[in-house]
Every structure is written in C-alpha cells, then in structure tokens.
Amino acid sequence: MVHKAAIRSLLEYVCVDGDTVICHFRCSVKDKIVTSRVPFEPYDGKIVLSWIDIIFHPIRSYNRYYHTPITIYGNNCDETIVLKAFENISKYFIWSDKEEKYIYNNGI
C-alpha cells in the first residue's frame, strides 16, 4: 500500500529541466536524499494517440499532447509525476508503522 501523504513529506525539492522532472526525496530519520528522474509528460491516461491521428492530424495530436495540464503532485490524484518518481526509487525506502513514514533502507 502506498501512503501518498507520507510521500509528500519526503519530497524536498522538485526541478523541471526541459522534458525531465527531477524529484529529491529526503528521509529525515537517516538524513539521506534519493533522487529520481522522470519524463515531464502526462501520466493520467487521458491522452491516447493512435498512429492514424499522429500521421493524418499532426497539429491536433501535438496540441492534445502538449497542451494537456500535467499534475506534478495532487492529494486527490493517483497518477502524478511525484508518485511515478517515487515508484522509481521506492526500493530505497520501507514503511515504518512505528514512525508512520517511509524510512531510507539502502535499497535492500
């Protein structure tokens, strides 16, 4: 089970660098920072482009893809860039019932 509110508490810094989002997650218990890079693109599954659309309607396809709002983080959203970034590095954290937060775990 993913504890979304706890992930937000780990988030120290987010940087958008062109087409990449870099998220820094910091464990306050062990004072460790783990960085994750993900593409800066919509993750909500709303954008589905077929090859026919791309070939025969390139401008409409471009506008549909690049002008869709992107959620970096939202409390009520299950698909955000921060959550995808955390999934990439989640092996470095374990959930602590005692602390009620994620703790750095060396990727074990």
C-alpha positions in Angstrom: 0.0 0.0 0.0 1.3 3.4 -1.0 1.0 6.2 1.6 0.6 9.2 -0.6 0.7 11.8 2.2 3.9 10.2 3.5 5.5 10.5 0.1 4.7 14.2 0.0 6.5 14.6 3.4 9.6 13.0 1.8 9.6 15.5 -1.0 12.4 18.0 -0.5 12.8 19.5 -4.0 11.3 19.3 -7.5 13.0 20.7 -10.5 11.6 20.8 -14.1 14.5 20.6 -16.5 13.2 20.8 -20.1 11.4 17.5 -20.6 12.6 15.9 -17.3 11.3 16.3 -13.8 13.9 15.7 -11.0 12.5 14.9 -7.6 14.6 14.8 -4.4 13.2 12.6 -1.6 14.7 13.1 1.8 14.5 10.7 4.8 14.6 12.9 7.9 15.3 9.9 10.2 18.6 8.9 8.4 19.2 12.2 6.6 19.5 10.6 3.2 18.4 12.0 -0.1 17.4 9.9 -3.1 16.9 11.5 -6.5 14.6 10.3 -9.2 14.2 11.5 -12.8 11.0 11.0 -14.8 9.8 12.4 -18.1 7.8 15.5 -17.9 4.7 14.1 -19.6 1.0 13.5 -18.6 0.5 10.3 -16.6 -3.2 10.3 -16.2 -4.0 8.1 -19.1 -6.3 10.6 -20.7 -4.1 11.1 -23.8 -4.2 8.2 -26.2 -2.9 9.0 -29.7 -3.2 6.5 -32.5 -0.7 6.3 -35.3 -3.5 7.5 -37.7 -4.1 10.6 -35.6 -0.3 11.3 -35.5 0.1 10.8 -39.2 -3.1 12.5 -40.5 -3.7 15.1 -37.8 -0.2 16.0 -36.5 -1.1 19.5 -35.3 -4.2 18.3 -33.5 -2.2 15.4 -31.9 0.6 17.8 -30.9 -1.9 20.2 -29.3 -3.7 17.4 -27.5 -0.5 16.0 -26.0 1.4 19.2 -25.2 -1.5 21.4 -24.0 -2.9 18.9 -21.5 -2.4 20.0 -17.9 0.2 18.0 -16.1 -0.2 17.3 -12.4 3.2 17.3 -10.6 1.5 16.4 -7.3 -2.1 16.4 -6.1 -3.6 15.0 -2.9 -6.7 13.6 -4.8 -4.8 12.2 -7.8 -3.4 8.7 -8.1 -1.3 9.4 -11.2 1.2 12.3 -10.7 4.8 12.9 -11.6 5.9 12.8 -8.0 4.2 9.4 -7.4 5.8 8.0 -10.6 9.2 9.4 -9.4 8.8 7.7 -6.0 7.9 4.4 -7.7 11.3 4.5 -9.4 13.2 4.8 -6.2 10.8 3.1 -3.7 13.2 0.2 -3.2 15.3 2.6 -1.1 12.5 3.2 1.4 10.5 1.0 3.7 7.3 1.9 5.5 7.7 2.2 9.3 4.5 1.6 11.3 6.2 2.9 14.4 7.3 6.2 12.7 4.3 6.3 10.4 6.5 7.3 7.5 8.9 6.0 4.9 12.5 5.4 6.1 15.6 5.1 4.0 16.7 1.4 3.7 19.7 1.3 1.3 17.7 -0.3 -1.4 17.6 -3.7 0.3 
